[in-house]
Amino acid sequence: MLLALSLMLAGGRAWAQAGSPPPTVRVSGNVSAAENRQAIPGATVQVQRTHRGLAADAEGAFLITALATDTLLFRAVGYKPHRLVLGGTTLSQLVVQVKMVRDSVQLGEVRVTADRPDRAAINRALRNMKRPTPPVVKIPKRAPKPKPLFAVDSTAPRAEAPTISGSNVDWLYDQFSRQGKERRKVEMLKARDAAEEAAKRRAEYNKAFRDNRGYE
């Protein structure tokens, strides 16, 4: 082991003195439990320098590429983290067997009670619950009926009683009697005289305006 480590350190000094960047290493292997050597599927392998990593397959196998000076970090649920320091190895390929130790975590005491709560306690809790009050719904009041501005008489008008002057007998008497004929003749004479008087006044009015004397 010391010889291998000395060879690795010697190789690291060689490429460090040359000033060239460290070479890359293909690291492969398996991740298993230390107590029973069973594979740990899904274990993560991460390069601490770049935080780049991958997960092991169902058999616990993995393959990752890193620099010779990097450190690999292995993690798994229920196991302690495991670090693998490459230490500037000059090998281009490295096969390792990673043994992870189970992480023992003591859980606090958990007490499970299978008894159901007392019925009286349930009823008491239900009585103490504050029930929400139902919202008050206000019913709008109906508007009063509109009142008329003036008094309304709902009684029907009375039918006019027929008179003698408006009957057919009066009309026949006025048309064919002697008194009716005389009355109509007088009315015709009055209408003719009124028409002649209106024509005379209109002629005088027009003559006054033709003579530029105005209306006198």
C-alpha positions as CSV (number, residue, x, y, z in Angstrom):
1,M,0.0,0.0,0.0
2,L,2.8,2.4,0.9
3,L,4.6,1.5,-2.3
4,A,1.6,2.2,-4.4
5,L,1.0,5.5,-2.6
6,S,4.7,6.5,-3.1
7,L,4.4,5.7,-6.8
8,M,1.3,7.8,-7.1
9,L,2.9,10.7,-5.3
10,A,6.0,10.4,-7.5
11,G,3.9,10.4,-10.6
12,G,2.0,13.5,-9.3
13,R,5.3,15.3,-8.8
14,A,6.3,14.4,-12.3
15,W,3.3,16.1,-14.0
16,A,3.3,18.9,-11.5
17,Q,7.0,19.8,-12.3
18,A,6.3,19.6,-16.0
19,G,3.5,22.3,-15.6
20,S,0.9,20.3,-17.5
21,P,-2.7,19.9,-16.3
22,P,-3.5,16.8,-14.3
23,P,-4.7,13.9,-16.4
24,T,-8.2,12.5,-16.2
25,V,-9.0,9.1,-14.6
26,R,-11.9,6.8,-15.4
27,V,-13.1,5.5,-12.1
28,S,-15.4,2.5,-12.1
29,G,-16.4,-0.1,-9.5
30,N,-19.2,-1.2,-7.2
31,V,-20.9,0.3,-4.2
32,S,-21.9,-2.2,-1.5
33,A,-22.7,-2.3,2.2
34,A,-19.8,-3.0,4.6
35,E,-21.6,-5.5,6.8
36,N,-23.0,-7.9,4.2
37,R,-21.4,-6.8,0.9
38,Q,-24.8,-6.3,-0.7
39,A,-25.0,-3.9,-3.6
40,I,-26.5,-0.5,-2.9
41,P,-28.6,0.5,-6.0
42,G,-29.1,4.2,-6.6
43,A,-26.0,5.3,-4.6
44,T,-24.8,8.7,-5.9
45,V,-21.2,9.4,-7.0
46,Q,-20.2,13.1,-7.0
47,V,-17.0,15.0,-7.9
48,Q,-16.7,17.5,-5.1
49,R,-14.8,20.0,-7.2
50,T,-17.5,20.3,-9.9
51,H,-20.6,19.0,-8.0
52,R,-21.1,16.7,-11.0
53,G,-22.2,13.2,-10.3
54,L,-24.3,10.2,-11.3
55,A,-26.2,7.3,-9.7
56,A,-25.2,3.7,-9.5
57,D,-27.3,1.1,-11.3
58,A,-29.3,-1.7,-9.8
59,E,-26.1,-3.8,-9.2
60,G,-24.4,-0.9,-7.6
61,A,-21.9,-0.4,-10.5
62,F,-20.8,3.1,-11.6
63,L,-18.4,4.7,-14.0
64,I,-17.3,8.4,-13.7
65,T,-14.5,10.5,-15.2
66,A,-12.6,12.9,-13.0
67,L,-9.2,14.6,-12.6
68,A,-6.3,12.8,-10.9
69,T,-6.5,15.4,-8.1
70,D,-10.2,15.2,-7.4
71,T,-12.1,13.6,-4.6
72,L,-15.2,11.5,-5.1
73,L,-18.1,11.6,-2.6
74,F,-20.4,8.6,-2.3
75,R,-23.8,9.0,-0.7
76,A,-26.7,6.6,-0.1
77,V,-29.9,6.7,2.0
78,G,-29.3,5.1,5.4
79,Y,-25.4,5.1,5.0
80,K,-22.7,7.5,6.1
81,P,-21.0,9.5,3.3
82,H,-17.8,8.0,2.0
83,R,-14.9,10.0,0.4
84,L,-12.4,8.6,-2.1
85,V,-9.3,10.8,-2.6
86,L,-7.6,10.0,-5.9
87,G,-4.5,11.8,-4.7
88,G,-3.0,12.7,-8.1
89,T,-2.8,9.1,-9.5
90,T,-1.0,8.6,-12.8
91,L,-3.3,5.8,-13.8
92,S,-5.8,6.4,-16.6
93,Q,-8.3,3.9,-15.2
94,L,-9.1,2.9,-11.7
95,V,-11.3,0.1,-10.4
96,V,-12.5,0.4,-6.7
97,Q,-14.7,-1.4,-4.4
98,V,-16.5,1.1,-2.1
99,K,-17.8,-0.2,1.2
100,M,-20.3,2.1,2.9
101,V,-21.1,1.9,6.6
102,R,-24.7,2.0,7.7
103,D,-25.7,5.2,9.6
104,S,-27.4,4.3,12.9
105,V,-30.0,6.8,13.8
106,Q,-32.0,6.3,17.1
107,L,-35.6,7.3,16.8
108,G,-37.5,8.6,19.7
109,E,-40.1,6.5,21.5
110,V,-43.4,6.5,19.6
111,R,-46.5,5.6,21.5
112,V,-49.6,4.4,19.6
113,T,-52.9,4.3,21.3
114,A,-55.8,2.4,19.7
115,D,-58.5,3.6,22.1
116,R,-61.2,5.7,20.6
117,P,-62.2,9.0,22.3
118,D,-65.1,9.0,24.7
119,R,-68.5,9.7,23.3
120,A,-69.2,12.2,26.0
121,A,-66.1,14.1,25.1
122,I,-67.1,14.2,21.4
123,N,-70.6,15.5,22.4
124,R,-69.1,18.1,24.7
125,A,-66.8,19.3,21.9
126,L,-69.7,19.5,19.5
127,R,-71.7,21.6,21.9
128,N,-68.8,24.0,22.4
129,M,-68.4,24.6,18.7
130,K,-69.7,27.9,17.5
131,R,-72.2,27.5,14.8
132,P,-72.3,30.2,12.2
133,T,-75.3,32.4,12.4
134,P,-77.4,32.4,9.2
135,P,-77.3,35.6,7.3
136,V,-80.3,38.0,7.7
137,V,-82.2,38.3,4.5
138,K,-84.0,41.6,4.3
139,I,-87.3,41.4,2.3
140,P,-87.9,44.7,0.5
141,K,-91.2,46.4,1.3
142,R,-93.7,46.9,-1.4
143,A,-94.2,50.5,-2.5
144,P,-97.6,52.0,-1.8
145,K,-100.0,52.4,-4.6
146,P,-99.8,55.7,-6.4
147,K,-102.5,58.2,-5.5
148,P,-104.2,60.2,-8.3
149,L,-103.5,64.0,-8.3
150,F,-107.2,64.7,-8.8
151,A,-110.4,63.1,-7.6
152,V,-111.6,60.5,-10.1
153,D,-115.3,60.2,-10.7
154,S,-116.0,56.6,-11.6
155,T,-119.7,57.1,-12.2
156,A,-120.9,56.9,-15.8
157,P,-122.4,60.0,-17.4
158,R,-126.1,60.2,-17.6
159,A,-127.8,59.8,-21.0
160,E,-129.4,63.0,-22.2
161,A,-133.2,62.9,-22.4
162,P,-134.5,63.5,-25.9
163,T,-136.1,66.9,-26.5
164,I,-138.8,67.9,-28.9
165,S,-136.6,70.3,-30.8
166,G,-134.1,67.6,-31.5
167,S,-136.6,65.0,-32.7
168,N,-137.4,64.1,-36.3
169,V,-140.9,65.7,-35.9
170,D,-139.3,69.1,-35.4
171,W,-137.1,68.8,-38.4
172,L,-140.0,67.8,-40.6
173,Y,-142.0,70.7,-39.3
174,D,-139.1,73.2,-39.9
175,Q,-138.7,71.9,-43.5
176,F,-142.3,71.9,-44.8
177,S,-144.2,74.3,-42.6
178,R,-144.9,78.0,-43.6
179,Q,-143.2,79.4,-40.6
180,G,-140.0,77.3,-41.3
181,K,-139.9,78.5,-44.9
182,E,-140.2,82.1,-43.8
183,R,-137.5,81.8,-41.2
184,R,-135.1,80.3,-43.7
185,K,-135.9,83.1,-46.2
186,V,-135.1,85.7,-43.6
187,E,-131.8,84.0,-42.7
188,M,-130.9,83.9,-46.4
189,L,-131.6,87.7,-46.8
190,K,-129.5,88.5,-43.7
191,A,-126.6,86.4,-45.0
192,R,-126.8,88.2,-48.4
193,D,-126.8,91.6,-46.8
194,A,-123.8,90.6,-44.6
195,A,-121.9,89.4,-47.6
196,E,-122.6,92.7,-49.5
197,E,-121.5,94.8,-46.5
198,A,-118.2,92.8,-46.2
199,A,-117.5,93.2,-50.0
200,K,-118.1,97.0,-49.7
201,R,-115.7,97.3,-46.7
202,R,-113.1,95.3,-48.5
203,A,-113.3,97.5,-51.6
204,E,-113.0,100.7,-49.6
205,Y,-109.9,99.2,-47.8
206,N,-108.2,98.3,-51.0
207,K,-109.0,101.7,-52.6
208,A,-107.5,103.5,-49.6
209,F,-104.2,101.7,-50.0
210,R,-104.1,102.3,-53.8
211,D,-104.4,106.1,-53.1
212,N,-101.7,105.9,-50.4
213,R,-104.0,107.3,-47.9
214,G,-103.9,104.3,-45.6
215,Y,-106.8,102.8,-43.8
216,E,-109.1,105.4,-42.2
